[in-house]
Every structure is written in C-alpha cells, then in structure tokens.
C-alpha cells in the first residue's frame, strides 16, 4: 500500500495586464507673423518753365515708370520637434499564496497477540 500526499508547487506565468497606447493627433493652430514689406509710390510734380518752345519740341511722347511693391511669400516646412521613447522594465516582486493540500495518513492497528512459551 502506498501513502500519497499533494505537494504544493507554485510558479508564475505571463498574462496580459493591459496596454499603453501613444497616439499622435494633428492640431491646426493659426499663427500670425508680421512681415515688413515696402512699395514705391509715384508723385508727379508740374514745374512751370519760362520761355518759348521750338517747333521740334512739340509732339507726342510717353514715359513709363515701373512701380514695384513687395508681396508676402509664405512657405511651410515640417521640422522635427521631439521624439517619444517607450520603454518597459521588469520589476521583481513576490506574492505569498496559500492553498489546501491533501495528505493521506496511515493508521496501523496491530491486533496480533503472540503466545510465548516459556
């Protein structure tokens, strides 16, 4: 006959405890930038001249004066601002567990009697 008992063995296994989610969203903000610009203005001044003109000075003529102004030019370019690093570390810990275990016990009753001859 064999006597048996349970032995408590405890170990650990990995189970998923959740997750960490890092999400990137795009937000649009309006920015204002003041840009200095310049432009040309034309003024025409009439100055009276005394004297007489000759026949050769009388005729049609045209003078064209280009006028310039600066216009604002906008360009956008992406730049990297930061980087996100995600790390996991294993933290060692210990838990105490309790569980009932069964154990057989043997009782031996000896009802034998010996007669001794003397």
C-alpha positions in Angstrom: 0.0 0.0 0.0 1.3 3.4 -0.8 0.6 6.6 1.0 0.3 9.7 -1.1 0.0 13.4 -0.5 -0.2 16.5 -2.5 2.7 18.8 -2.8 2.2 22.5 -3.4 4.1 23.8 -6.4 3.8 27.5 -7.3 5.2 29.2 -10.4 4.4 32.2 -12.5 3.2 32.8 -16.0 2.9 35.9 -18.1 -0.6 37.3 -18.7 -1.5 40.5 -20.4 -2.3 43.2 -17.8 -3.3 45.9 -20.2 -1.6 48.1 -22.7 -0.1 51.6 -23.2 -1.2 53.5 -26.2 0.6 56.5 -27.6 -1.4 58.3 -30.2 -0.3 61.2 -32.4 -3.0 63.7 -33.4 -2.8 66.7 -35.7 -3.9 70.0 -34.4 -4.2 73.1 -36.5 -3.4 76.5 -35.0 -3.5 79.8 -36.7 -0.2 81.8 -36.3 0.3 85.4 -37.2 3.7 86.7 -38.4 4.4 90.3 -39.1 6.4 90.7 -42.3 7.9 94.0 -43.2 7.2 95.0 -46.8 7.8 98.0 -48.9 6.3 99.6 -52.0 7.0 102.5 -54.3 4.8 105.5 -54.7 4.9 107.8 -57.7 4.3 111.5 -57.4 4.1 113.8 -60.4 5.1 117.4 -59.9 4.5 120.0 -62.5 7.1 122.8 -62.6 6.3 125.8 -64.8 9.2 126.8 -67.1 9.5 130.2 -68.5 10.4 130.7 -72.1 9.4 129.6 -75.6 9.4 126.2 -77.2 10.5 125.4 -80.7 8.5 123.5 -83.3 10.8 120.5 -82.8 9.9 120.3 -79.1 6.2 119.9 -79.8 4.9 116.3 -80.3 3.7 113.3 -78.6 5.8 111.4 -76.0 5.3 108.9 -73.3 7.4 108.0 -70.3 6.8 104.7 -68.5 8.0 104.4 -64.9 7.7 101.0 -63.4 6.4 100.9 -59.9 7.2 97.9 -57.6 5.9 96.6 -54.3 6.9 93.6 -52.2 4.4 90.8 -51.7 4.5 88.4 -48.8 5.6 84.9 -49.7 4.6 82.1 -47.3 6.2 78.7 -47.2 5.9 75.9 -44.7 8.2 73.0 -44.0 8.0 70.2 -41.5 10.5 70.2 -38.7 11.1 67.5 -36.0 10.3 68.8 -32.5 10.6 65.8 -30.3 10.8 62.0 -30.2 8.9 59.7 -27.9 10.7 56.7 -26.4 8.7 53.9 -24.8 10.5 51.5 -22.5 9.3 48.6 -20.5 11.1 47.2 -17.4 10.6 44.1 -15.5 10.0 44.7 -11.7 10.7 41.7 -9.5 8.1 41.1 -6.8 6.9 38.2 -4.6 3.5 37.1 -3.6 2.5 34.7 -0.8 -0.1 32.2 -1.9 -2.0 29.7 0.3 -3.7 26.6 -0.9 -5.1 23.5 0.7 -3.2 20.3 0.0 -4.4 16.8 0.8 -2.2 14.3 2.6 -3.0 10.7 3.3 -2.2 9.5 6.7 -1.9 5.8 7.7 -3.2 4.4 10.9 -1.9 1.0 11.7 -3.7 -1.1 14.2 -2.0 -4.2 15.4 -4.3 -6.7 17.0 -1.8 -9.5 16.9 -1.0 -11.3 20.0 1.9 -13.6 20.4 1.8 -16.6 22.7 5.1 -17.1 24.3 6.0 -20.4 25.5 8.0 -20.2 28.5 
